[in-house]
Amino acid sequence: MSNIPSIETKSSSEIKLFQEKKLQELLNYLNTHSKYYKSLFNANTIDVNTIRCLEDLTKIPVTTKDDLYKFNSDFICVDAEKIIDYVTTSGTLGDPLTFALTDKDLERLAYNERISLECAGGTSKDIYQLMTTLDRRFMAGLAYFMGIKQMGAGVIRVGNGMPEFQWDTIKRLKPSIAIAVPSFILKLIEFAEQNNIDYRKSSIKKIVCIGEALRNEDFTLNTLGQRIKEKWDIELYSTYASTEMGAAFTECASGKGGHHHPELLIVEFLDETNKPVKQGEPGELTVTTLGVEGMPLLRFKTGDICAAHYEACSCGRTSLRISPIIGRKQHMIKFKGTTLYPPSLYDILNNVPYIKNYIVEVFTNDIGTDEISITIGVNSTPPNFEKELKDHFRAKLRVAPNIKTESPENITKKQFPEMSRKAITFFDYRKK
């Protein structure tokens, strides 16, 4: 437990008192330095001195992605000369947002990643192979690099893609941990099998998985996680993060949810009316960033739906954990009377061996309701594949989308539009 920040082993009441003190500091900082929040407080006649406890947060309107789009520069709390790094969000739900980080913010980012990777069992003796980009204004790659450096471990900056180069690096430098997107791990395995590489005996002992879910809501491995483990019995750790919060929720060896860092974030779980959900129920993860200097956020709605787990973890941490992300609020689909999120579609598609890749497109049909079209990348298909695939969907979800086929190469081009930093699987063309 020596590497666990002490606040993460305190009682819930001690954590609450700690966060309430930090909240007071944040509110005073925003009231002094943030054009956006000063205006928000004035418009809603909010005296920040009356916000004394976490429950009082509900008196303050939430911050949405739309607010960030409309008033992006008004959120910056420092002079331009204090800004060291500019990053942008990946733009999965719209145009990318710009975030400005000071030197202090970069140190916070490194600290978050260090304690997150230590949560996943990393030590200074490890060598990490970074299978994600460090350029293109991408915060995550930078965060991993700085966190590993702060931990005192080794890091190999290979970047994303390039299975042959990844395996050549593993053979030459013998890293112990990889940081990668789960679906790319399957491509690594496929390349190894095609080229007689004994991947099971490689130096890689664990993989920290980013960008895609590995688990179901009950923490069992989902189809993607199962497919990896069936091929390669390696330790897998999920992590969830976003540019806006500059922090991460990462699993420990127990694999029972992403651990919350109370010194970096205050978290709420809200319903569609911005009211707190009942304890343990899924809600929209809403964060207040602590210790951020450049662009702190107050009650920012991430758009991601998950649930909180409050019981102490076997690893010794007592801070809450979040479930795997159930879906994004903006991605919710009402299809033929059924409400579903894209991950439920992915789970079925990932379980079909002949499907190499896919994209999911949602649009508004001529009667004004949601329609789903899935294009799968295949080299060849078995007889009656469309009927069998639709039967799979009906068995799991009660409804079946439209199915089309293309070559895996064409799907890959669609998944990676120009300047994209990661694969885009979901395309939403619905009328807003």
C-alpha positions in Angstrom: 0.0 0.0 0.0 3.0 2.3 0.1 2.4 3.6 -3.4 -1.3 4.4 -2.7 -1.9 8.1 -2.0 -3.0 8.4 1.6 -6.3 10.1 0.7 -7.4 7.0 -1.2 -7.3 4.9 2.0 -9.3 7.3 4.2 -12.9 7.0 5.3 -15.7 8.4 3.1 -16.3 11.2 5.6 -12.5 12.1 5.6 -12.5 12.2 1.8 -15.6 14.4 1.8 -14.1 16.9 4.2 -10.8 17.0 2.2 -12.8 17.6 -1.1 -14.9 20.3 0.5 -11.8 22.2 1.5 -10.4 21.9 -2.1 -13.8 22.9 -3.5 -13.7 26.2 -1.5 -10.3 26.9 -2.9 -11.5 26.2 -6.5 -14.6 28.4 -6.2 -12.6 31.3 -5.0 -10.0 30.8 -7.8 -12.8 30.6 -10.5 -14.5 33.7 -9.1 -11.2 35.6 -9.4 -9.7 34.3 -12.6 -12.4 32.7 -14.8 -14.4 35.0 -17.1 -16.9 32.2 -17.8 -17.6 31.1 -14.2 -17.6 34.7 -12.8 -20.3 35.5 -15.3 -22.2 32.3 -14.4 -22.1 33.1 -10.7 -23.3 36.7 -11.4 -26.1 35.6 -13.7 -27.4 33.0 -11.2 -26.8 35.2 -8.1 -24.4 32.7 -6.6 -22.3 33.7 -3.7 -19.4 31.2 -3.7 -19.0 31.5 0.0 -22.4 29.9 0.5 -21.2 26.7 -1.3 -19.9 24.9 1.8 -20.4 21.2 1.2 -20.5 18.8 -1.8 -24.3 18.7 -1.6 -24.3 22.5 -2.3 -22.9 21.9 -5.8 -26.4 21.3 -7.0 -27.0 25.0 -6.6 -24.6 25.7 -9.5 -25.6 25.0 -13.1 -23.7 22.3 -14.9 -21.1 22.9 -17.6 -21.7 21.2 -20.9 -19.6 20.5 -24.0 -21.8 23.1 -25.7 -20.6 25.7 -23.2 -17.0 24.8 -23.9 -17.6 25.1 -27.7 -19.3 28.5 -27.4 -17.1 30.1 -24.8 -13.8 28.1 -25.1 -11.4 31.0 -24.4 -13.5 32.3 -21.5 -12.6 29.2 -19.5 -8.9 30.1 -19.6 -7.8 31.4 -16.2 -4.2 32.4 -16.9 -2.3 34.8 -19.1 -1.0 33.4 -22.4 2.6 33.5 -21.2 1.8 31.0 -18.5 0.5 28.4 -21.0 3.0 25.7 -21.8 1.0 23.2 -23.8 -2.1 23.3 -26.0 -4.0 20.1 -26.6 -7.3 19.3 -28.2 -10.0 16.7 -27.6 -10.3 14.0 -30.1 -13.6 15.5 -31.5 -15.5 12.2 -31.3 -18.8 14.1 -30.6 -18.1 17.2 -32.7 -15.3 19.7 -33.4 -12.2 19.3 -31.2 -12.0 21.6 -28.1 -8.8 23.4 -27.2 -7.4 23.1 -23.7 -4.5 25.1 -22.3 -2.2 23.7 -19.7 0.3 25.5 -17.5 3.5 23.9 -16.1 1.6 23.1 -12.9 -1.1 21.4 -15.0 1.5 19.3 -16.7 2.9 18.2 -13.4 -0.7 17.3 -12.2 -1.2 15.3 -15.4 2.1 13.4 -14.8 1.1 12.8 -11.2 -2.3 11.4 -12.2 -0.8 9.0 -14.7 1.9 7.9 -12.3 -0.6 6.9 -9.5 -2.9 5.5 -12.1 -0.2 3.2 -13.6 0.9 2.3 -10.1 -2.7 1.3 -9.4 -2.4 -1.1 -12.3 0.7 -2.6 -10.7 3.4 -0.6 -12.5 6.8 0.0 -10.8 10.0 1.8 -11.6 11.5 -1.5 -12.7 9.0 -1.7 -15.7 9.6 -0.7 -19.3 6.4 0.5 -21.0 5.9 0.3 -24.8 3.7 3.2 -25.7 1.4 2.2 -28.6 -0.3 5.5 -28.9 0.6 8.7 -30.5 2.6 11.4 -28.7 1.9 14.1 -31.3 -1.2 15.7 -33.0 -2.1 17.7 -29.9 -3.0 14.5 -28.1 -3.1 14.7 -24.3 -3.2 11.0 -23.5 0.2 10.0 -25.1 1.9 12.9 -23.4 0.3 12.0 -20.1 1.5 8.4 -20.3 5.0 9.5 -21.2 5.2 12.0 -18.3 3.6 9.7 -15.8 6.0 6.8 -16.7 8.9 9.3 -16.4 7.7 10.5 -13.0 7.5 6.8 -11.9 11.1 6.3 -12.9 10.2 3.5 -15.3 11.4 3.1 -18.9 9.3 4.1 -21.9 9.5 3.2 -25.6 7.6 5.7 -27.8 6.6 3.5 -30.7 3.3 5.2 -31.6 0.1 3.6 -32.9 -0.3 1.0 -35.6 2.6 -0.8 -37.3 2.4 -4.3 -35.9 5.7 -5.4 -37.4 7.5 -2.4 -35.8 5.8 -3.1 -32.5 7.0 -6.8 -32.5 10.5 -5.8 -33.6 10.7 -3.4 -30.7 9.4 -6.0 -28.2 12.1 -8.4 -29.4 14.9 -5.9 -29.3 14.1 -3.9 -26.0 11.9 -6.4 -24.0 9.3 -4.1 -22.5 7.2 -5.6 -19.7 4.0 -3.5 -20.1 2.2 -2.2 -23.2 -0.3 0.7 -23.4 -2.7 0.0 -26.3 -6.2 0.1 -27.7 -7.7 -3.4 -27.1 -8.8 -4.0 -30.7 -5.2 -3.3 -31.8 -4.0 -6.1 -29.5 -6.0 -8.5 -31.6 -4.2 -7.1 -34.7 -0.9 -7.7 -32.9 -1.9 -11.3 -32.2 -3.0 -11.8 -35.8 0.3 -10.5 -37.1 2.3 -12.7 -34.7 0.4 -15.8 -35.7 0.9 -15.0 -39.4 4.6 -14.5 -38.9 5.4 -17.3 -36.5 6.1 -15.0 -33.5 5.6 -16.7 -30.2 3.8 -13.8 -28.6 2.8 -15.8 -25.5 6.5 -16.0 -24.6 7.3 -12.4 -25.2 8.5 -10.0 -22.5 5.0 -8.3 -22.3 3.3 -9.4 -19.1 0.5 -6.9 -18.9 -1.4 -4.4 -21.1 -3.0 -1.2 -19.9 -6.0 -0.8 -22.3 -7.3 2.6 -23.4 -10.1 3.9 -25.6 -12.4 0.8 -25.6 -14.2 -1.1 -22.9 -12.9 -4.5 -21.8 -15.6 -5.3 -19.3 -19.3 -5.6 -18.9 -21.2 -3.7 -16.1 -20.7 -6.7 -13.8 -16.9 -6.5 -14.4 -16.8 -9.7 -16.4 -14.8 -9.5 -19.6 -16.8 -8.5 -22.6 -16.4 -10.1 -25.9 -13.4 -8.1 -26.9 -11.7 -8.9 -23.5 -12.5 -12.5 -23.8 -11.1 -12.8 -27.4 -7.8 -11.3 -26.2 -7.6 -13.6 -23.2 -8.5 -16.7 -25.2 -5.5 -16.1 -27.4 -3.1 -14.5 -25.0 -3.4 -15.1 -21.2 -2.0 -11.8 -20.2 -3.0 -9.3 -17.5 -5.4 -6.7 -18.8 -6.2 -3.4 -17.1 -8.9 -0.9 -18.2 -8.4 2.8 -17.9 -10.9 5.6 -18.6 -9.9 9.2 -19.0 -10.7 12.4 -20.9 -8.9 15.6 -21.9 -11.4 17.7 -20.1 -10.7 16.2 -16.6 -7.0 15.7 -17.1 -7.3 12.6 -14.9 -8.0 8.9 -15.2 -9.9 6.1 -13.5 -7.7 3.0 -13.7 -8.3 -0.6 -12.6 -6.2 -2.4 -10.0 -5.4 -6.1 -10.1 -8.9 -6.8 -8.7 -10.5 -5.6 -12.0 -13.6 -4.2 -10.2 -13.8 -0.8 -11.7 -11.7 2.3 -12.3 -10.3 3.9 -9.1 -11.2 7.6 -8.3 -8.4 10.0 -7.3 -10.2 12.3 -4.8 -7.4 14.9 -4.8 -7.9 15.4 -8.5 -11.6 15.2 -9.2 -15.0 15.6 -7.4 -17.4 13.3 -9.1 -21.2 13.3 -9.4 -23.6 11.0 -11.2 -26.5 12.9 -12.6 -29.8 12.0 -14.3 -31.3 13.8 -17.4 -32.6 16.6 -15.2 -29.1 17.2 -13.6 -30.3 15.7 -10.3 -28.0 13.1 -8.5 -29.1 9.5 -9.2 -29.7 7.1 -6.3 -26.5 5.6 -5.0 -25.2 2.8 -7.2 -27.6 3.7 -10.2 -26.0 4.6 -13.5 -25.8 8.3 -14.3 -23.9 10.8 -16.4 -20.4 11.2 -14.9 -20.0 14.8 -14.0 -16.6 16.1 -12.8 -15.2 19.1 -11.0 -11.4 19.3 -11.6 -9.2 20.0 -8.6 -5.7 21.5 -8.8 -6.1 22.7 -12.4 -4.6 26.1 -13.1 -5.2 26.8 -16.8 -8.8 25.6 -17.5 -10.5 24.3 -14.4 -14.0 23.0 -14.9 -16.9 23.0 -12.5 -19.6 20.3 -12.7 -18.6 19.4 -16.2 -20.9 16.7 -17.8 -18.7 14.2 -19.6 -21.5 12.7 -21.6 -20.5 9.2 -20.4 -22.9 7.0 -18.5 -21.6 4.8 -15.7 -22.3 3.8 -12.1 -20.4 4.2 -8.8 -19.2 1.5 -6.5 -18.5 2.6 -2.9 -17.4 -0.6 -1.1 -13.7 -0.7 -0.2 -11.5 -2.6 -2.7 -9.3 -5.6 -1.9 -6.3 -3.5 -3.0 -6.7 -1.3 0.1 -8.2 1.7 -1.6 -11.5 3.1 -0.1 -12.2 5.8 -2.7 -15.1 5.0 -5.0 -14.8 3.1 -8.3 -16.6 3.6 -11.5 -18.1 0.9 -13.6 -17.2 0.4 -17.3 -18.8 3.1 -19.4 -22.2 1.9 -20.4 -22.4 4.4 -23.3 -22.4 8.0 -24.2 -25.5 10.0 -23.6 -25.3 11.6 -27.0 -24.9 8.1 -28.6 -28.1 6.7 -27.1 -30.2 5.1 -29.8 -34.0 4.5 -29.8 -34.4 1.8 -32.4 -37.7 0.0 -33.0 -38.8 0.7 -29.5 -35.5 -0.4 -27.9 -33.1 1.9 -26.2 -29.5 0.9 -26.7 -25.9 2.2 -26.8 -23.2 1.4 -29.4 -21.1 -0.8 -27.0 -23.9 -3.4 -27.0 -23.6 -3.6 -30.8 -19.8 -3.8 -30.7 -20.0 -6.7 -28.2 -21.9 -8.8 -30.7 -19.8 -7.7 -33.7 -16.5 -8.5 -31.8 -17.8 -12.1 -31.3 -18.0 -12.9 -35.0 -14.7 -14.4 -36.3 -15.0 -13.4 -39.9 -15.7 -9.7 -39.2 -12.3 -7.9 -39.4 -13.6 -4.4 -38.6 -16.8 -2.4 -38.8 -18.5 1.0 -38.6 -21.9 1.8 -37.1 -23.9 4.6 -38.7 -27.1 6.0 -37.2 -29.4 8.4 -39.1 -33.0 9.7 -39.0 -35.3 7.8 -41.4 -38.2 9.3 -43.4 -40.6 8.8 -40.5 -38.4 10.7 -38.0 -37.0 7.7 -36.0 -33.5 6.3 -35.5 -32.2 3.9 -38.0 -29.0 1.8 -37.7 -26.7 0.7 -40.5 -23.7 -1.5 -39.8 -21.0 -2.0 -42.5 -18.7 -4.9 -41.7 -15.2 -5.4 -43.2 -14.9 -9.0 -44.4 -12.7 -10.9 -46.8 -15.2 -13.7 -47.2 -18.6 -14.6 -45.6 -20.3 -17.9 -44.8 -23.6 -18.8 -46.5 -26.6 -17.1 -45.0 -24.3 -14.8 -43.0 -26.7 -11.8 -43.0 -29.6 -13.9 -41.5 -27.4 -15.5 -38.9 -25.9 -12.1 -37.9 -29.3 -10.5 -37.6 -30.5 -13.5 -35.5 -27.5 -12.8 -33.2 -28.7 -9.2 -32.8 -32.3 -10.2 -32.2 -31.3 -12.8 -29.6 -29.2 -10.3 -27.6 -31.0 -7.0 -28.3 -34.4 -8.0 -29.6 -33.8 -5.9 -32.8 -31.6 -6.2 -35.9 -29.9 -3.4 -37.8 -29.3 -3.2 -41.5 -26.1 -5.0 -42.5 -23.7 -4.2 -45.4 -20.3 -5.5 -46.4 -17.1 -3.9 -47.6 -13.4 -4.8 -47.7 -11.6 -4.4 -44.4 -9.2 -1.9 -46.2 -12.2 0.4 -47.1 -13.5 0.2 -43.5 -10.1 1.1 -42.2 -10.0 4.2 -44.4 -13.4 5.3 -43.1 -12.3 4.7 -39.4 -9.3 6.9 -39.9 -10.4 10.2 -41.5 -7.6 12.7 -42.2 -5.9 13.9 -39.0 -7.8 11.3 -36.8 -5.8 10.2 -33.8 -7.8 7.0 -33.2 -10.3 4.8 -34.9 -13.8 6.2 -35.3 -16.4 3.4 -35.2 -19.6 5.3 -34.6 -21.0 7.9 -37.0 -24.1 9.8 -36.0 -26.0 11.5 -38.9 -29.2 12.0 -37.0 -31.1 15.3 -37.3 -30.5 17.2 -34.1 
